[in-house]
């Protein structure tokens, strides 16, 4: 056969090696684009959740202006409604009606979204953060001071409770603690211990577990152990909780404005 009749490999086509190289380049380009995009999405969800927490804070102030008290936390079984104890002390119970003594079923629970009339909410009546994925761990949490004066009268959540001891007395008392992050051992349960004190007069605290719902540090554990002490700080690889808290001064001012306090 003469050389003129041979059919050489079509130089216009691609070999398997060339195709593999092209695919590798494409995958690298996709990764370069996707990683910053994922970071931007997380940052946006963080901002959205922070805004949501601030909106809930305003709703709680509004509730106090309308009702003369702060709401109790919701429980997992309350469909987004606040829950009081039946009794001022001893056995609790979970009545659906407001109790004069103001004792909540729990100091730390869930945002009472149904009670506050918030939207959007999940199928069970709870506010969820911007990472909403159907998990109960995405529900926003709420803690409220159960400071008593006199004993068995929870001032901030009791009906017209603040009027009895005066604002000066309530302001002088300690309520919920918010501490700077940096715990290197099991968190304290009654105060900030050696950590920097941000506030010991928070009437209420709101928080989200952030992108990661795992407890990756003692500071994150501090926000999940159902006591009166919370951690707040810069977002890091081991702390991504989002925490905000109310101000007694703002609470008093709003309630005075609404005629709920003298």
Secondary structure, DSSP 4 states (H G I P E B T S, - for coil): --GGG-----TTS--HHHHHHHHHHHHHHHHHHHHHHHHHHHHHHHHHHHHHHHHHHHHHHHHHHHHSSPPPPB-TTTTT-B-B-SSSSS----BSS--TT--BS-SEEE--HHHHT-SS--TTS--B-TT--S-GGGB-EEEE---BSSTT-BTTTSTTHHHHH-HHHHHHS--EEEEES---SSPPSSS-TTSPEEEEEESEEEEE--S--S--SHHHHHHHSSSSEEEE----SS---EEEE--HHHHHHHHHHTTS--
